[in-house]
Amino acid sequence: MISVQQLQQTIGYRFRDPALLTEALTHSSYANELRAKKQDIRCNERLEFLGDSVLSIIVSEHLFSHFDLPEGELTKLRAGVVQSSALASYARRISLGSYLYLGRGEEKTNGRDRQSLLENAFEALLAAIYLDAGKEGKETVARFLLPFIDEELAKIMGTGLHKDYKTELQQLIQQAEGDFLEYVLVGESGPDHNKVFRTEARLNSNVIGRGEGKSKRESEQNAAKEALTLFGTLE
């Protein structure tokens, strides 16, 4: 196993309490082997539990601040960047598997590159940084985490899915000075638990797109999408 000093250099954070980092890197298989020898050591499962929540709040705030999308689309984006395969890929980029304390069985069965194990260890590492950094915990984790998230988002957005049509339309309109873009709710129907909203995108009071959705925001996105199609920027 490589020295954890190298890992700290890679992630750009030096732990005040090295025991937290050791705990984050300790798989239950290794902890169980030591307990059998009457040596008490914590595995990373508790940190993994906390890390999952730290990951969720940081990613959720980041998406909410940068994408004017309806709740359903934000949820899909978040799921894409925090899914097991994505987290394991972030772990591989910092060679996290090389630093793990594994039991003999996990070592023999290539545990250092197992997706679920890497995912859990990455979440545990986030929690360890969060706790070690104290009051600056969330900001410190965000500085480390968000470059991975943004790169993964770029891949997802590159597929054409989850596009932020309102932002794209706004950027197009801003190229001409003096134009005024607005979204006007023109109707809604259905019961309270299953409403459908209808919105018009208007440029200088002229309708350039219409959209429907199960929320006002979704209907605005669809209106912007129709407007972009009208302008020829979407097929």
Solvent accessible surface area in square Angstrom, and as a share of the most:
residue,aa,sasa,rsa
1,M,117,0.52
2,I,83,0.42
3,S,68,0.44
4,V,37,0.21
5,Q,86,0.38
6,Q,84,0.37
7,L,0,0.00
8,Q,12,0.05
9,Q,115,0.51
10,T,65,0.38
11,I,13,0.06
12,G,68,0.65
13,Y,35,0.13
14,R,138,0.51
15,F,13,0.06
16,R,170,0.62
17,D,63,0.33
18,P,90,0.57
19,A,66,0.51
20,L,30,0.15
21,L,4,0.02
22,T,50,0.29
23,E,26,0.12
24,A,0,0.00
25,L,0,0.00
26,T,0,0.00
27,H,39,0.17
28,S,25,0.16
29,S,26,0.17
30,Y,59,0.23
31,A,0,0.00
32,N,84,0.43
33,E,47,0.21
34,L,29,0.14
35,R,102,0.37
36,A,83,0.65
37,K,119,0.51
38,K,187,0.79
39,Q,94,0.42
40,D,134,0.69
41,I,42,0.21
42,R,136,0.49
43,C,21,0.12
44,N,8,0.04
45,E,96,0.43
46,R,171,0.62
47,L,9,0.04
48,E,42,0.19
49,F,161,0.67
50,L,53,0.26
51,G,0,0.00
52,D,73,0.38
53,S,62,0.40
54,V,6,0.04
55,L,4,0.02
56,S,44,0.29
57,I,82,0.42
58,I,7,0.03
59,V,0,0.00
60,S,30,0.19
61,E,76,0.34
62,H,24,0.11
63,L,3,0.01
64,F,139,0.58
65,S,85,0.55
66,H,118,0.53
67,F,34,0.14
68,D,50,0.26
69,L,3,0.01
70,P,10,0.06
71,E,131,0.59
72,G,35,0.34
73,E,48,0.21
74,L,27,0.13
75,T,54,0.31
76,K,111,0.47
77,L,0,0.00
78,R,81,0.30
79,A,55,0.43
80,G,13,0.13
81,V,0,0.00
82,V,36,0.20
83,Q,90,0.40
84,S,36,0.23
85,S,53,0.34
86,A,4,0.03
87,L,1,0.00
88,A,0,0.00
89,S,39,0.25
90,Y,2,0.01
91,A,0,0.00
92,R,106,0.39
93,R,125,0.46
94,I,10,0.05
95,S,55,0.35
96,L,0,0.00
97,G,7,0.06
98,S,38,0.24
99,Y,5,0.02
100,L,2,0.01
101,Y,52,0.20
102,L,14,0.07
103,G,1,0.01
104,R,154,0.56
105,G,47,0.45
106,E,37,0.17
107,E,82,0.37
108,K,168,0.71
109,T,84,0.49
110,N,102,0.52
111,G,0,0.00
112,R,63,0.23
113,D,67,0.35
114,R,86,0.31
115,Q,76,0.34
116,S,56,0.36
117,L,10,0.05
118,L,2,0.01
119,E,36,0.16
120,N,47,0.24
121,A,1,0.01
122,F,0,0.00
123,E,11,0.05
124,A,0,0.00
125,L,0,0.00
126,L,0,0.00
127,A,0,0.00
128,A,0,0.00
129,I,0,0.00
130,Y,74,0.28
131,L,84,0.42
132,D,12,0.06
133,A,4,0.03
134,G,45,0.44
135,K,210,0.89
136,E,103,0.46
137,G,1,0.01
138,K,72,0.30
139,E,92,0.41
140,T,11,0.06
141,V,0,0.00
142,A,19,0.15
143,R,161,0.59
144,F,23,0.10
145,L,0,0.00
146,L,36,0.18
147,P,80,0.50
148,F,18,0.07
149,I,0,0.00
150,D,65,0.34
151,E,78,0.35
152,E,30,0.13
153,L,7,0.04
154,A,67,0.52
155,K,122,0.52
156,I,29,0.14
157,M,44,0.20
158,G,66,0.63
159,T,91,0.53
160,G,37,0.35
161,L,109,0.54
162,H,36,0.16
163,K,60,0.25
164,D,15,0.08
165,Y,32,0.12
166,K,31,0.13
167,T,58,0.33
168,E,50,0.22
169,L,0,0.00
170,Q,73,0.32
171,Q,110,0.49
172,L,50,0.25
173,I,11,0.06
174,Q,120,0.53
175,Q,145,0.65
176,A,51,0.39
177,E,172,0.77
178,G,81,0.78
179,D,53,0.27
180,F,124,0.52
181,L,22,0.11
182,E,56,0.25
183,Y,51,0.19
184,V,41,0.23
185,L,73,0.36
186,V,72,0.41
187,G,16,0.15
188,E,78,0.35
189,S,52,0.34
190,G,46,0.45
191,P,73,0.46
192,D,127,0.66
193,H,164,0.73
194,N,76,0.39
195,K,54,0.23
196,V,48,0.28
197,F,26,0.11
198,R,87,0.32
199,T,4,0.02
200,E,19,0.09
201,A,0,0.00
202,R,64,0.23
203,L,26,0.13
204,N,68,0.35
205,S,86,0.56
206,N,97,0.50
207,V,58,0.33
208,I,19,0.09
209,G,1,0.01
210,R,141,0.51
211,G,8,0.08
212,E,96,0.43
213,G,9,0.08
214,K,146,0.62
215,S,42,0.27
216,K,110,0.47
217,R,89,0.33
218,E,60,0.27
219,S,0,0.00
220,E,40,0.18
221,Q,8,0.03
222,N,55,0.28
223,A,0,0.00
224,A,0,0.00
225,K,90,0.38
226,E,82,0.37
227,A,0,0.00
228,L,0,0.00
229,T,63,0.37
230,L,117,0.58
231,F,85,0.35
232,G,60,0.58
233,T,67,0.39
234,L,34,0.17
235,E,215,0.96
